[in-house]
Amino acid sequence: MDLNRYTFPQYHLQQIRVHSYEVDLNRRLTITALFSLLQEIAWEHAHLLRYGWEHLLQKGWFWALSRLDVELYQIPAWTEELTLVTWPRGLDGIFALRDFEFYNSLGERVIAATSSWLVLNIETRRPVRDSWHSDFDFVERSALSANAAKLSGVNGIPVYTEPLNVRIGDIDMNMHVNNVRYIDWAYNTFGIEHFQSYIPQKVVVNFNAEAKANQQVDVIRFQPEPNQSLIDINFAGNGKNLCRLMFYWKKI
């Protein structure tokens, strides 16, 4: 793959190296670290396009990630060097779409992802419907075959439940729980034996509400199919869903 065709401003590239603190017991990139990388390059490109956190703050707005689908064809290993590419793809109703791809040193695509974002009003927490995107030069190219999916809940008996308190280390600059923290909570519902036997092939995430400091949440895991895990993260008081995740697993 010739990565030279991915040029700014439509595309943004980042050269990365997988660090020791980003890998698991198999010396492979963790899902939590992967989602941190996606979030960071998205913020970086938005900033370069003058639609970053500080630019939206001047208008009383902020970015909120709503949905994300990630497909993993190979899981990068410790010390591996990668190129991460991102681009804004267009609109789907009130959602702004952004895609991502990871390439290894041979130019092979090892990970692909698509995401759906909202621009929210800081005061009302409601979507902004102004034509803020009128000067965007969108790329008509998709990393995956469809936009990030909306997940449905499942009925049945959970295989794991854990109550958690939202602590100060969970809170980001928008004064709510950081997106990646939900991934971390879900990831940690699995024991070491699971990751000795399985690797993720796909992860789908829906962020449905925001949690703030000192609130209580329940992390609840279901297993709808042998190779699937669905995790609901809900408010402890009323059961309102904050985040829903689906992991698709492959046996090692």
Residue pairs with C-beta under 8 A, 6 or more apart in sequence:
1 103
1 107
1 108
1 109
2 107
3 13
3 83
3 85
3 103
3 107
6 13
6 85
6 87
8 48
9 48
9 49
9 137
10 87
10 88
10 137
10 138
10 139
11 85
11 86
11 87
11 139
12 41
12 44
12 45
12 48
12 85
12 86
12 87
13 83
13 84
13 85
14 41
14 44
14 83
14 84
15 81
15 82
15 83
15 84
16 37
16 81
16 82
16 83
16 84
17 79
17 80
17 81
17 82
18 29
18 33
18 76
18 77
18 78
18 79
18 80
18 81
18 82
19 78
20 78
21 33
22 29
22 30
22 33
23 29
23 30
23 33
23 77
23 78
24 30
24 195
25 192
25 195
25 196
26 195
26 196
26 199
26 252
27 77
27 78
28 75
28 76
28 77
28 78
28 199
29 75
29 76
29 77
30 187
31 183
31 187
31 200
31 203
31 247
32 180
32 183
32 184
32 187
34 70
34 111
35 68
35 70
35 179
35 180
35 183
35 205
36 180
37 84
38 68
38 70
38 86
38 100
38 113
38 115
39 65
39 179
39 180
41 84
41 86
41 100
42 65
42 86
42 98
42 100
42 115
42 117
43 52
43 53
43 63
45 86
45 87
45 88
46 52
46 53
46 55
46 63
47 53
47 54
47 55
49 88
49 136
51 132
53 62
53 63
53 173
56 62
56 63
56 119
57 122
59 132
60 121
60 122
60 123
61 119
61 120
61 121
61 122
61 128
61 132
62 119
62 120
62 122
62 174
63 117
63 118
63 119
63 120
64 117
64 118
64 119
64 120
64 174
64 207
64 210
65 115
65 116
65 117
65 179
65 207
66 95
66 116
66 117
66 118
66 148
66 206
66 207
67 95
67 115
67 116
67 147
67 148
67 149
67 150
67 204
67 205
67 206
67 207
68 113
68 114
68 115
68 116
68 148
68 203
68 204
68 205
69 113
69 114
69 115
69 144
69 146
69 148
69 149
69 202
69 203
69 204
69 205
70 111
70 112
70 113
70 202
70 203
70 204
71 111
71 112
71 113
71 144
71 201
71 202
72 110
72 111
72 199
72 200
72 201
72 202
72 203
73 109
73 110
73 111
73 112
74 104
74 108
74 110
74 111
75 110
75 199
75 200
76 82
76 102
76 104
76 110
76 111
80 104
80 105
81 104
81 105
82 102
82 103
82 104
82 105
82 110
83 102
83 103
84 100
84 101
84 102
85 100
85 101
85 102
85 103
86 98
86 99
86 100
86 101
87 98
87 99
87 139
87 141
88 96
88 97
88 98
88 136
88 138
88 139
89 97
89 98
89 99
89 114
89 138
89 139
89 140
89 141
89 142
90 97
90 138
90 139
90 140
91 97
91 133
91 138
92 116
92 147
94 118
94 127
94 129
95 116
95 117
95 118
95 147
96 116
96 117
96 118
96 119
96 133
97 114
97 115
97 116
97 117
97 147
98 114
98 115
98 117
99 112
99 113
99 114
99 115
99 139
99 141
99 142
99 143
99 144
100 111
100 112
100 113
100 114
100 115
100 143
101 109
101 111
101 112
101 113
101 143
102 109
102 110
102 111
102 112
103 109
103 110
104 110
112 143
112 144
113 143
113 144
114 142
114 143
114 144
114 146
114 147
114 148
115 148
116 147
116 148
118 127
119 127
119 128
119 132
120 126
120 127
120 128
121 127
121 128
125 210
148 204
149 204
150 206
151 204
151 206
151 230
151 244
151 245
151 246
153 230
153 232
153 241
153 244
154 222
154 224
154 230
156 222
156 224
158 220
158 221
158 222
159 221
159 222
159 223
160 189
160 219
160 220
160 221
161 218
161 219
161 220
161 221
162 189
162 218
162 219
163 216
163 217
163 218
163 219
163 236
164 185
164 216
164 217
164 218
164 219
165 214
165 215
165 216
165 217
166 177
166 211
166 212
166 213
166 214
166 215
166 216
166 217
167 213
168 213
170 177
170 178
170 181
170 211
170 213
171 177
171 178
171 212
171 213
172 178
175 212
175 213
176 210
176 211
176 212
177 210
177 211
177 212
177 242
179 207
182 205
182 207
182 233
182 242
182 243
182 245
183 205
183 245
185 217
185 219
185 233
186 219
186 221
186 231
186 233
186 243
186 245
186 247
189 219
189 221
189 231
190 229
196 252
197 251
197 252
198 249
198 250
198 251
198 252
199 249
199 250
199 252
200 247
200 248
200 249
200 250
201 248
201 249
201 250
202 246
202 247
202 248
203 245
203 246
203 247
203 248
204 245
204 246
205 243
205 244
205 245
205 246
206 243
206 244
206 245
207 242
207 243
208 241
208 242
208 243
208 244
209 235
209 240
209 241
209 242
209 243
210 242
211 217
211 235
211 242
215 235
215 236
216 235
216 236
216 237
217 233
217 234
217 235
217 236
217 242
218 232
218 233
218 234
218 235
218 236
218 239
219 231
219 232
219 233
220 231
220 232
220 233
220 234
221 229
221 230
221 231
222 229
222 230
222 231
222 232
223 229
223 230
224 230
227 248
227 249
227 250
227 251
228 246
228 247
228 248
228 249
229 246
229 247
229 249
230 244
230 245
230 246
230 247
231 244
231 245
231 246
231 247
232 241
232 243
232 244
233 241
233 242
233 243
233 244
233 245
234 240
234 241
234 242
235 242
